[in-house]
């Protein structure tokens, strides 16, 4: 299960579960799934969604930008465990327990699968 930990000034504000079935919208407008009250956040700032295996963060052509691990997201970027998304003065830490295979646990791929070419 994928989740975001929302932090402000190093204090955890809340944890948000991300559904694989729908996108999560982020912005200042109250119609967003995650509303962030800060003038540096656009009304409709970013979205997180699943496309194939990984989740992606996409900046919605904002003025102040969306940052992933201190790099500006130009269009969309795939997310990995412990990635830090910065929007305005807020930090979102991404974690997906289904990605534990990166640490040698519960790989989504069958290790006995043989591919013939």
C-alpha positions as CSV (number, residue, x, y, z in Angstrom):
1,X,0.0,0.0,0.0
2,X,1.3,3.4,-1.0
3,X,1.1,6.4,1.4
4,X,2.3,9.9,1.8
5,X,3.5,11.5,5.1
6,X,2.7,15.2,5.1
7,X,5.2,17.3,7.1
8,X,5.4,21.0,7.9
9,X,8.5,22.3,9.7
10,X,9.6,18.7,10.4
11,X,6.3,18.0,12.2
12,X,4.1,15.2,10.8
13,X,0.6,16.6,10.0
14,X,-1.0,13.5,8.6
15,X,-0.6,10.3,6.6
16,X,-2.5,9.9,3.3
17,X,-3.1,6.5,1.6
18,X,-2.8,6.6,-2.1
19,X,-5.3,4.5,-4.1
20,X,-4.1,2.7,-7.1
21,X,-7.5,3.2,-8.7
22,X,-7.6,7.0,-8.8
23,X,-5.3,9.9,-8.9
24,X,-4.6,12.1,-5.8
25,X,-4.8,15.8,-6.5
26,X,-2.8,18.3,-4.5
27,X,-3.3,22.1,-4.4
28,X,-4.7,25.1,-2.5
29,X,-8.2,24.8,-3.9
30,X,-10.7,23.0,-1.6
31,X,-11.7,20.5,-4.3
32,X,-8.3,18.8,-4.2
33,X,-7.9,15.5,-2.4
34,X,-5.0,17.1,-0.4
35,X,-5.5,20.8,0.2
36,X,-2.3,22.7,1.2
37,X,-2.9,26.2,2.5
38,X,0.1,28.2,1.4
39,X,0.3,31.0,-1.3
40,X,3.3,29.2,-2.9
41,X,1.0,26.3,-3.7
42,X,-1.1,26.7,-6.9
43,X,-4.9,26.1,-6.8
44,X,-4.3,22.9,-8.7
45,X,-0.6,22.1,-8.2
46,X,0.2,18.4,-8.7
47,X,-1.2,15.0,-8.9
48,X,0.0,11.5,-8.0
49,X,-1.3,8.5,-10.0
50,X,-0.5,5.0,-10.9
51,X,0.6,4.2,-14.4
52,X,1.7,0.6,-14.8
53,X,3.8,-0.5,-11.9
54,X,5.1,2.7,-10.3
55,X,3.2,5.8,-9.0
56,X,4.1,9.1,-10.6
57,X,4.1,12.7,-9.4
58,X,3.1,15.2,-12.1
59,X,3.5,19.0,-11.8
60,X,0.5,20.8,-13.3
61,X,2.5,23.6,-14.9
62,X,2.7,25.6,-11.7
63,X,4.5,28.9,-11.2
64,X,6.5,27.8,-8.1
65,X,7.1,24.2,-9.2
66,X,7.0,20.8,-7.6
67,X,10.3,19.3,-6.4
68,X,11.3,15.7,-6.1
69,X,14.4,15.1,-4.0
70,X,15.3,18.8,-4.5
71,X,15.0,18.6,-8.3
72,X,12.2,20.4,-10.1
73,X,9.7,18.1,-11.7
74,X,9.5,19.2,-15.4
75,X,6.6,16.9,-16.3
76,X,6.2,13.7,-14.4
77,X,8.6,11.5,-12.4
78,X,8.2,8.0,-11.0
79,X,8.2,7.7,-7.2
80,X,10.4,5.4,-5.1
81,X,10.4,4.7,-1.4
82,X,11.5,7.6,0.8
83,X,11.3,10.1,-2.0
84,X,10.7,13.6,-0.8
85,X,8.2,15.8,-2.6
86,X,8.3,19.5,-1.8
87,X,5.4,21.8,-2.6
88,X,5.5,25.3,-1.2
89,X,6.6,24.9,2.5
90,X,5.2,21.4,2.7
91,X,7.1,18.1,2.5
92,X,5.5,14.8,1.4
93,X,7.4,11.6,2.0
94,X,6.4,8.8,-0.3
95,X,6.4,5.1,0.9
96,X,5.0,2.1,-0.8
97,X,5.1,-1.2,1.2
98,X,4.5,-3.1,-2.0
99,X,8.0,-1.9,-3.2
100,X,9.8,-3.8,-0.4
101,X,11.1,-6.1,-3.1
102,X,13.8,-3.5,-3.6
103,X,15.0,-4.6,-0.2
104,X,14.8,-8.3,-1.0
105,X,11.3,-8.8,0.2
106,X,8.1,-9.8,-1.6
107,X,9.1,-9.3,-5.2
108,X,6.1,-8.8,-7.5
109,X,7.9,-10.8,-10.1
110,X,8.1,-14.6,-10.2
111,X,11.8,-15.6,-9.6
112,X,11.2,-18.9,-11.3
113,X,9.9,-17.3,-14.5
114,X,11.8,-18.4,-17.5
115,X,11.7,-16.3,-20.6
116,X,12.5,-17.9,-23.9
117,X,13.7,-15.8,-26.9
